[in-house]
Amino acid sequence: MDPTVKNQLIQRVQRYFLEFLENFRLKNEDGSFGDLYYLEQATKMIQEGKRTLYVKIEHLEQVDPAAISFEPPVLRHVIELKYMMVRDALNAAVPQLLGKLQGVEIEEEVRKAREDDEMKFAAAFYDLETFSGIRDLRTDRLGKLQAICGTVTRTTEVKPELLVGTFQCNECNREVSGVVQQFKVTQPAVCPTRNCGNRSNWTLMGESRTTRWGDWQKIRLQENENEVPNGAMPRSIDVIVRDENCDLCKPGDKVMITGSLIVVPDVPSMMNPSELKTTARRSLNTRSDAAYGGGEGVRGLKGTGNRDLTYRLSFFGTFVRENADWGSGSSGPSENIRSDEKLYLSPADKDKFRGISLHTGPGGKKDCFDVLARSVAPQIHGHLEVKKGILLMLIGALPKKTDEGIKLRGDINVLLLGDPATAKSAMLKWTSVFLPRGIFASGKTSTAAGLTASVVRDMDLDQEKVIQPGALMLADNGICCIDEFERMDAKDQTAIHEAMEQQTITLSKAGIQATLNARTSILASALPKNTYYEADLPLHKNCELTPPIMSRFDLMFVMQDIHDEPNDEAVADHILNLHSLGVTEATSRSDLTLNSVELQRYIRLARTFRPKVTPEAQQRLVRCYKKLREDRTYVRGACGVTVRQLESLIRLSEAIARVHLDDKVTEQYVTMAFELQLNTLKRAERENIDLEDDEAGAEEQAGAAGAAAGAGGGAG
């Protein structure tokens, strides 16, 4: 493009964009226009000490044509097509907009902000209509405004970036200021002193008044599993973010990032360590435009001498937002059910969910628990108790902290032990897709480091040791689904002991001592020892899991493939309906169920409740625990009833209270939790435990249960 035409285009874009920011008003439902939207946002931005103005891309075409002197679709087209060319002009329009603000205090704040952080003002666009796949990023998209989605696998620490440099000539001591940097170290081309001619011997004046620094961070983004073609490896790309976009995401987050594709020199990957310093300095001093990959490349390197393999693609991110659209496995938007953000529900939604919590069945009994459980994995027929366990795991209980500072988990761990073809893996897969922070792993192909964390050397950080997160860390505040759990090596199973109970991972290797959060629920599936579950043997003799692992599971379900003619016919009809009608039509023919998005919103609403245990419920907890500990039903070893089962009972009771949107844990909820927990022990030991034959003498034990409910008892 001709330089004159380019400059005219940039100036015109800046003028039109500023005109848009000054005149845009949101249109009300009655057709009238509201206040000046972006002037109000600019006022809040200055008051909050922020430097980024967020612009919704659709607003460019929704502005009132009578208030502007340009064609809105043309401005949007130019911004999207030539974003990196006009980015500085768009950013420069933000401080100009701030100069339009009225008020003595605001004007003083604007003056100070422009004096200190003129280079940090930015305009960030969001809500683009489409996004590009990481695999589809090619050089034909360089410089265009676009959005990408992916899973964060690694983030670096926030580091300083030189924005505007002041350099001193080492030959004549003259200072040269105002040297703008862009993705690479840029020194002055030549010393302005007459008869000096220095081109390479410079010293950066880092503390100079005219030197400007900013923050930057590099994010490693990997494409989502549903975008990976068959037989292909997931692709990744480095994303560079600056200032306010730093530290907005962590490993395991699914994010949508708006920005532009850029090209940066890929020098270190081709050099020997001895070549790195001198050659990198020489190559980065070339006056090439790093955003478009011009110049002669890096010459003189071992094995190369041409333009090839000297640059790599990266993504410059201007807007980062957590993307929950992948959490439902459907095409519509979804909710991150374990998000700490405040949930906003319309009155109609509140009335609907309250009606579900009070729903009664044909017998007049409240069946809210059953209705919600049927909405879990609707493509799987039956297994209602297992679905109840998964629902309680999704909702969770209240995490607690003792007076001594010991944290007690509120997450619920579930084990599915069953015969082949009993839909264990399908349950796990549905759960991992249902949650935005759901991780699916296989026990046979997973190692201890792959599940917890490992220490590696980062090639991009001068061989610095960094922590590589594993599946449990990536599933922080989510659920980790582990299939074929019994096929894990014993030492690998031992590695997750701490994560299952204390919900932390402690690393002590390669000079790094760190304790990392792994606040995740674990949903595991396992085959019996002899492939099929043998009903004449107790549970701990049917599986090869160690007693410490088994005691950490709150619920263990036995799923047997029992031949039953009515059930077989119902399963066959259900599968045929799925194949002929599809999941939505087949499940809609059944009883009242919720779709994925409604279930996610209900769970988020339920997690806002903090139920308290009533005195009657404390007495019932004591009776349940005493019955489990009686000699005739107590089994020593892997299936032994310990204090952990009491803690599990408390967690399950709180989760059931949340299911019913109740602020109190009543005696009824404790009974429901006890019956669900007892299901495993009944199948394991073939004993019926009657809770009603020993009502007397339980009151004196209520204090013990109250302490366990408040502090969680022993943490194991």
JOHU-V60566 format. One record per residue. RES is the residue in one small letter. SS is DSSP state (h for helix, s for strand, l for the rest). PSI is psi in whole degrees, -180 to 180 (NA if undefined). D_CENTER is the distance of its C-alpha to the mean C-alpha in Angstrom with 1 decimal. Layout:
BEGIN
<<RES/SS/PSI/D_CENTER> <RES/SS/PSI/D_CENTER>>
END
This chain:
BEGIN
<<m/l/137/41.7> <d/l/134/44.7> <p/h/-37/43.9> <t/h/-45/45.8> <v/h/-40/44.1> <k/h/-46/40.7> <n/h/-40/41.5> <q/h/-40/42.8> <l/h/-45/39.7> <i/h/-44/37.4> <q/h/-40/39.7> <r/h/-39/39.8> <v/h/-43/36.1> <q/h/-43/35.7> <r/h/-43/38.6> <y/h/-38/37.3> <f/h/-41/33.7> <l/h/-39/35.1> <e/h/-39/37.4> <f/h/-47/34.5> <l/h/-34/32.6> <e/h/-23/35.9> <n/h/-5/36.8> <f/l/133/33.7> <r/s/140/33.8> <l/s/140/31.7> <k/s/130/33.9> <n/l/172/34.3> <e/l/-30/34.8> <d/l/5/38.6> <g/l/-12/38.7> <s/l/168/39.2> <f/s/145/37.2> <g/s/-157/35.3> <d/s/171/35.2> <l/s/109/34.4> <y/h/-52/30.6> <y/h/-22/29.8> <l/h/-39/32.5> <e/h/-42/31.0> <q/h/-38/27.6> <a/h/-38/29.3> <t/h/-47/31.1> <k/h/-36/27.9> <m/h/-45/26.4> <i/h/-41/29.4> <q/h/-32/29.6> <e/l/0/26.1> <g/l/20/26.7> <k/l/165/24.2> <r/l/7/25.3> <t/s/129/23.2> <l/s/122/24.4> <y/s/125/22.0> <v/s/124/23.9> <k/s/126/23.0> <i/l/-31/24.5> <e/l/-25/26.3> <h/h/-23/28.2> <l/h/-28/30.2> <e/h/-3/32.1> <q/h/2/32.3> <v/l/150/34.4> <d/l/118/38.0> <p/h/-27/40.2> <a/h/-17/43.1> <a/h/-3/41.4> <i/l/168/40.7> <s/l/23/42.8> <f/l/172/40.6> <e/l/111/39.1> <p/h/-44/35.4> <p/h/-32/34.4> <v/h/-43/36.1> <l/h/-44/34.1> <r/h/-41/30.8> <h/h/-43/32.0> <v/h/-42/33.0> <i/h/-44/29.8> <e/h/-34/27.7> <l/h/-34/30.2> <k/l/46/31.1> <y/h/-49/28.1> <m/h/-28/28.4> <m/h/-40/32.2> <v/h/6/32.0> <r/h/-45/28.9> <d/h/-36/31.0> <a/h/-39/33.3> <l/h/-42/30.5> <n/h/-36/29.2> <a/h/-21/32.9> <a/h/-22/33.2> <v/h/-52/30.9> <p/h/-29/33.4> <q/h/-37/36.2> <l/h/-38/34.6> <l/h/-31/34.3> <g/l/-14/38.1> <k/l/-10/38.8> <l/l/144/37.5> <q/l/149/40.4> <g/l/138/41.0> <v/h/-48/42.4> <e/h/-44/39.4> <i/h/-43/36.9> <e/h/-37/39.2> <e/h/-41/39.4> <e/h/-40/35.7> <v/h/-43/35.3> <r/h/-44/38.2> <k/h/-40/36.6> <a/h/-42/33.2> <r/h/-29/34.8> <e/h/-39/36.9> <d/h/-39/34.2> <d/h/42/31.2> <e/h/-35/32.8> <m/h/-15/30.7> <k/h/-9/27.3> <f/l/136/27.7> <a/s/154/25.6> <a/s/122/25.0> <a/s/126/21.6> <f/s/148/21.5> <y/s/172/18.8> <d/l/46/18.7> <l/l/148/20.4> <e/l/-33/21.6> <t/l/162/20.5> <f/l/154/18.2> <s/s/144/19.3> <g/l/146/18.1> <i/h/-35/17.8> <r/h/-23/20.7> <d/h/-1/22.8> <l/l/118/22.8> <r/l/173/26.5> <t/h/-19/28.9> <d/h/-10/30.2> <r/h/10/27.0> <l/s/135/27.6> <g/l/-4/27.6> <k/l/149/26.4> <l/s/125/23.8> <q/s/168/21.0> <a/s/143/17.3> <i/s/153/15.1> <c/s/152/11.9> <g/s/-178/10.0> <t/s/130/7.5> <v/s/123/7.8> <t/s/-22/10.2> <r/s/143/12.2> <t/s/140/13.0> <t/l/171/16.5> <e/l/159/18.1> <v/l/128/19.2> <k/s/159/22.7> <p/s/147/25.7> <e/s/134/26.7> <l/s/118/30.3> <l/s/-52/30.6> <v/s/122/34.4> <g/s/150/36.6> <t/s/122/40.1> <f/s/149/42.0> <q/s/131/45.4> <c/s/126/47.9> <n/l/-5/49.1> <e/l/-34/52.5> <c/l/1/53.6> <n/l/20/51.0> <r/l/140/50.2> <e/s/135/46.8> <v/s/119/45.0> <s/s/171/42.2> <g/s/27/39.9> <v/s/105/38.5> <v/s/136/35.2> <q/l/152/32.6> <q/l/94/30.2> <f/l/3/27.8> <k/l/163/30.7> <v/l/121/33.4> <t/l/115/36.2> <q/l/164/39.6> <p/l/145/42.6> <a/l/-41/44.5> <v/l/148/47.8> <c/l/131/49.4> <p/l/-10/51.2> <t/l/135/54.1> <r/l/139/57.3> <n/l/13/58.4> <c/l/-65/55.2> <g/l/16/53.2> <n/l/133/50.4> <r/l/-11/47.4> <s/l/-20/45.4> <n/l/85/46.4> <w/s/154/44.0> <t/s/129/42.5> <l/s/130/39.4> <m/l/84/40.2> <g/l/-29/36.8> <e/l/7/38.3> <s/l/152/40.2> <r/l/-28/40.1> <t/l/3/39.4> <t/l/132/36.5> <r/s/133/33.0> <w/s/153/29.8> <g/s/175/26.1> <d/s/147/22.7> <w/s/159/20.6> <q/s/146/17.6> <k/s/132/16.8> <i/s/134/13.4> <r/s/117/13.6> <l/s/128/11.9> <q/s/141/12.6> <e/l/153/13.5> <n/l/153/12.1> <e/h/-29/14.3> <n/h/-4/16.1> <e/h/-6/17.3> <v/l/124/18.9> <p/l/162/22.7> <n/l/133/24.6> <g/l/8/25.6> <a/l/158/23.6> <m/l/147/21.2> <p/l/137/17.7> <r/l/153/18.3> <s/s/161/16.5> <i/s/147/17.4> <d/s/133/17.4> <v/s/129/16.3> <i/s/124/18.3> <v/s/157/17.4> <r/s/154/19.9> <d/h/-113/20.6> <e/h/-16/18.5> <n/h/-4/15.6> <c/l/146/15.4> <d/l/29/12.9> <l/l/-12/10.6> <c/l/162/7.5> <k/l/164/7.2> <p/l/134/7.3> <g/l/-20/4.9> <d/l/142/2.3> <k/s/119/4.6> <v/s/158/7.1> <m/s/126/10.8> <i/s/129/13.2> <t/s/136/16.9> <g/s/-143/19.6> <s/s/149/22.2> <l/s/134/23.0> <i/s/170/25.2> <v/s/131/27.3> <v/s/152/27.6> <p/s/136/30.3> <d/l/65/29.4> <v/l/-51/32.2> <p/h/-27/31.2> <s/h/-15/30.3> <m/h/5/34.0> <m/l/154/35.9> <n/l/154/37.5> <p/h/-33/36.8> <s/h/-26/40.3> <e/h/-18/39.8> <l/h/-52/36.6> <k/h/-52/37.8> <t/h/-43/40.8> <t/h/-40/39.6> <a/h/-40/36.2> <r/h/-41/38.1> <r/h/-42/40.6> <s/h/-35/38.1> <l/h/-11/35.9> <n/l/-6/39.0> <t/l/144/39.8> <r/l/66/39.8> <s/l/155/37.4> <d/l/106/34.8> <a/l/-22/31.5> <a/l/-20/29.7> <y/l/3/31.9> <g/l/31/33.0> <g/l/-178/36.7> <g/l/-178/39.2> <e/l/0/40.9> <g/l/-171/38.1> <v/l/120/38.4> <r/l/160/41.8> <g/l/10/43.5> <l/l/155/40.6> <k/l/125/41.3> <g/l/-10/41.2> <t/l/165/40.6> <g/l/4/42.7> <n/l/-166/41.6> <r/l/-17/38.8> <d/l/150/36.6> <l/l/26/33.4> <t/l/-3/33.4> <y/s/159/30.3> <r/s/157/26.7> <l/s/139/24.3> <s/s/173/21.5> <f/s/127/19.5> <f/s/110/20.2> <g/s/131/17.4> <t/s/-13/18.7> <f/s/126/15.9> <v/s/128/12.1> <r/s/139/10.1> <e/s/133/6.7> <n/l/111/7.8> <a/l/8/8.0> <d/l/-12/11.2> <w/l/0/10.5> <g/l/-13/10.0> <s/l/-11/13.8> <g/l/11/15.4> <s/l/178/17.6> <s/l/-17/18.5> <g/l/174/18.0> <p/l/159/15.3> <s/l/179/13.2> <e/l/141/11.7> <n/l/102/8.6> <i/l/-18/11.2> <r/l/20/9.9> <s/l/147/9.3> <d/l/-4/12.0> <e/l/150/13.1> <k/l/137/16.6> <l/l/129/17.2> <y/l/122/20.1> <l/l/143/22.2> <s/l/158/25.5> <p/h/-35/28.6> <a/h/-42/28.9> <d/h/-42/25.5> <k/h/-44/26.4> <d/h/-40/29.8> <k/h/-47/28.5> <f/h/-36/26.0> <r/h/-37/28.8> <g/h/-38/31.2> <i/h/-41/29.0> <s/h/-23/28.9> <l/l/10/32.7> <h/l/137/33.3> <t/s/146/36.4> <g/l/-171/37.5> <p/l/-32/41.0> <g/l/5/42.3> <g/l/5/41.3> <k/l/141/38.6> <k/s/127/35.1> <d/l/32/32.8> <c/h/-39/29.5> <f/h/-45/28.0> <d/h/-40/29.5> <v/h/-46/28.4> <l/h/-37/24.7> <a/h/-36/25.0> <r/h/-20/26.7> <s/l/-10/23.7> <v/l/127/21.5> <a/l/64/21.9> <p/l/-18/24.8> <q/l/-7/25.9> <i/l/128/27.0> <h/l/139/30.3> <g/l/-151/31.2> <h/l/46/29.6> <l/h/-39/29.2> <e/h/-39/29.0> <v/h/-42/26.2> <k/h/-34/24.2> <k/h/-42/25.0> <g/h/-41/23.5> <i/h/-38/20.2> <l/h/-44/20.2> <l/h/-35/20.9> <m/h/-40/18.1> <l/h/-38/15.6> <i/h/-44/17.4> <g/l/172/18.0> <a/l/-172/20.6> <l/l/124/20.9> <p/l/143/20.1> <k/s/166/23.3> <k/s/127/24.9> <t/l/172/28.6> <d/l/-26/31.1> <e/l/-2/31.0> <g/l/9/27.3> <i/l/129/26.3> <k/s/136/22.9> <l/s/128/23.1> <r/l/151/20.1> <g/l/-8/19.5> <d/l/147/17.3> <i/l/130/19.6> <n/l/139/20.1> <v/s/137/21.9> <l/s/132/24.1> <l/s/113/25.7> <l/s/118/29.0> <g/s/173/31.0> <d/l/164/33.3> <p/l/152/32.3> <a/l/37/31.5> <t/l/22/30.3> <a/l/27/26.9> <k/h/-52/25.0> <s/h/-33/22.8> <a/h/-38/22.4> <m/h/-45/21.1> <l/h/-43/18.5> <k/h/-41/17.5> <w/h/-43/17.4> <t/h/-42/15.1> <s/h/-31/12.5> <v/h/-31/12.8> <f/h/-33/12.9> <l/l/138/9.5> <p/l/-34/6.2> <r/l/54/5.2> <g/s/127/8.8> <i/s/132/10.5> <f/s/128/14.2> <a/s/155/16.7> <s/s/134/20.5> <g/l/-35/22.7> <k/l/-37/25.4> <t/l/7/23.5> <s/l/139/21.2> <t/l/174/22.6> <a/h/-42/22.1> <a/h/-35/20.5> <g/h/-28/18.2> <l/h/-37/17.0> <t/l/-87/17.0> <a/s/160/17.2> <s/s/166/19.9> <v/s/124/21.7> <v/s/166/22.5> <r/s/128/24.4> <d/s/120/22.7> <m/h/-30/25.2> <d/h/-9/24.0> <l/h/40/24.4> <d/l/46/28.0> <q/l/25/27.3> <e/s/143/25.5> <k/s/128/23.9> <v/s/158/20.2> <i/s/124/17.9> <q/s/114/16.2> <p/s/146/13.3> <g/l/-169/14.0> <a/h/-40/12.5> <l/h/-35/12.6> <m/h/-39/10.8> <l/h/-25/7.9> <a/l/18/7.9> <d/l/131/8.3> <n/l/30/8.4> <g/l/-148/8.4> <i/s/135/11.3> <c/s/119/12.8> <c/s/120/15.6> <i/s/113/18.5> <d/s/156/21.4> <e/l/51/24.9> <f/h/-32/24.3> <e/h/-16/28.1> <r/h/0/28.3> <m/l/146/26.3> <d/l/154/28.7> <a/h/-39/29.8> <k/h/-30/28.6> <d/h/-36/25.1> <q/h/-38/25.1> <t/h/-30/26.3> <a/l/-22/23.4> <i/l/8/21.1> <h/h/-51/23.6> <e/h/-40/22.2> <a/h/-32/18.6> <m/h/-31/19.9> <e/h/-54/22.0> <q/l/-17/21.2> <q/l/36/17.4> <t/s/162/17.8> <i/s/122/18.5> <t/s/125/21.5> <l/s/131/22.3> <s/s/84/26.0> <k/s/152/26.7> <a/l/36/27.9> <g/l/7/28.7> <i/s/126/25.2> <q/s/112/24.9> <a/s/146/21.5> <t/s/118/19.9> <l/s/151/16.1> <n/s/138/14.0> <a/l/60/13.1> <r/l/75/12.9> <t/l/148/12.4> <s/s/149/14.9> <i/s/124/16.7> <l/s/111/18.2> <a/s/151/20.9> <s/s/146/23.8> <a/s/150/27.1> <l/l/149/30.5> <p/s/166/33.7> <k/l/-41/35.8> <n/l/35/38.4> <t/s/-47/36.1> <y/l/143/37.3> <y/l/129/37.1> <e/l/112/40.6> <a/l/-21/41.3> <d/l/2/44.2> <l/l/147/42.1> <p/l/169/39.8> <l/h/-45/36.0> <h/h/-15/35.8> <k/h/-5/38.4> <n/l/-10/36.6> <c/l/161/33.6> <e/l/20/33.3> <l/l/148/30.5> <t/l/155/31.6> <p/h/-41/32.4> <p/h/-36/29.8> <i/h/-46/27.0> <m/h/-36/28.6> <s/h/-17/29.0> <r/l/-8/25.3> <f/l/128/24.6> <d/l/-35/25.1> <l/s/134/26.1> <m/s/114/27.8> <f/s/134/28.8> <v/s/120/31.7> <m/s/104/31.6> <q/l/146/35.0> <d/l/84/36.4> <i/l/133/39.5> <h/l/115/42.1> <d/l/116/42.6> <e/h/-49/44.3> <p/h/-41/43.0> <n/h/-40/39.4> <d/h/-40/39.8> <e/h/-40/41.1> <a/h/-41/38.2> <v/h/-43/35.6> <a/h/-43/37.6> <d/h/-41/37.8> <h/h/-45/34.1> <i/h/-41/33.3> <l/h/-39/36.0> <n/h/-38/34.7> <l/h/-43/31.2> <h/h/-29/32.9> <s/h/-33/35.3> <l/h/-23/33.4> <g/l/165/29.7> <v/h/-46/27.1> <t/h/-47/27.2> <e/h/-38/31.0> <a/h/-42/31.5> <t/h/-27/29.3> <s/h/-18/30.7> <r/l/-15/34.2> <s/l/-164/33.3> <d/l/-177/33.1> <l/l/122/30.9> <t/l/164/27.2> <l/l/147/24.1> <n/l/177/22.0> <s/h/-44/18.3> <v/h/-42/17.4> <e/h/-40/20.1> <l/h/-40/19.0> <q/h/-42/15.4> <r/h/-36/17.2> <y/h/-43/19.7> <i/h/-41/17.3> <r/h/-39/15.6> <l/h/-42/19.3> <a/h/-34/20.3> <r/l/-10/17.8> <t/l/-14/19.5> <f/l/144/22.7> <r/l/79/23.9> <p/l/146/26.9> <k/s/146/29.8> <v/s/127/32.1> <t/l/161/35.6> <p/h/-39/38.8> <e/h/-40/39.6> <a/h/-34/36.2> <q/h/-43/36.8> <q/h/-40/40.2> <r/h/-37/38.7> <l/h/-42/36.1> <v/h/-45/39.0> <r/h/-40/41.0> <c/h/-44/38.2> <y/h/-40/37.6> <k/h/-41/41.4> <k/h/-39/41.8> <l/h/-28/39.2> <r/h/-4/40.9> <e/l/151/44.5> <d/l/-35/46.4> <r/l/-18/46.8> <t/l/-5/43.1> <y/l/127/41.8> <v/l/123/41.1> <r/l/152/40.8> <g/l/-146/38.4> <a/l/-34/35.1> <c/l/12/35.4> <g/l/145/36.8> <v/l/117/35.8> <t/l/-176/34.7> <v/h/-26/33.3> <r/h/-32/29.8> <q/h/-33/30.9> <l/h/-43/31.9> <e/h/-39/28.5> <s/h/-41/26.9> <l/h/-40/29.4> <i/h/-45/28.4> <r/h/-44/24.7> <l/h/-40/25.6> <s/h/-42/28.0> <e/h/-39/25.6> <a/h/-39/23.1> <i/h/-37/26.0> <a/h/-39/27.0> <r/h/-36/23.6> <v/h/-40/24.1> <h/l/10/27.4> <l/l/48/26.0> <d/l/142/28.5> <d/l/-2/28.6> <k/s/141/31.0> <v/s/105/30.9> <t/l/174/34.3> <e/h/-34/36.6> <q/h/-41/35.7> <y/h/-38/32.0> <v/h/-42/33.0> <t/h/-42/35.3> <m/h/-41/32.7> <a/h/-40/30.4> <f/h/-42/33.4> <e/h/-37/34.4> <l/h/-42/31.0> <q/h/-34/31.0> <l/h/-21/34.7> <n/h/-41/34.1> <t/h/-47/33.1> <l/h/-35/36.0> <k/h/-46/38.4> <r/h/-33/37.6> <a/h/-43/37.7> <e/h/-2/41.0> <r/l/42/42.5> <e/l/141/43.5> <n/l/126/43.5> <i/l/120/42.7> <d/l/120/44.5> <l/l/-16/43.0> <e/l/-3/45.9> <d/l/2/48.8> <d/l/67/48.1> <e/l/-28/47.5> <a/l/150/49.9> <g/l/10/49.2> <a/l/-21/45.4> <e/h/-36/45.5> <e/h/-13/46.2> <q/h/-1/43.0> <a/h/-33/40.8> <g/h/-38/40.4> <a/h/-42/38.8> <a/h/-34/36.2> <g/h/-40/35.6> <a/h/-37/34.9> <a/h/-36/32.5> <a/h/-33/30.7> <g/h/-35/30.4> <a/h/-4/29.6> <g/l/2/28.5> <g/l/-153/31.5> <g/l/141/31.3> <a/l/8/27.9> <g/l/NA/29.5>>
END
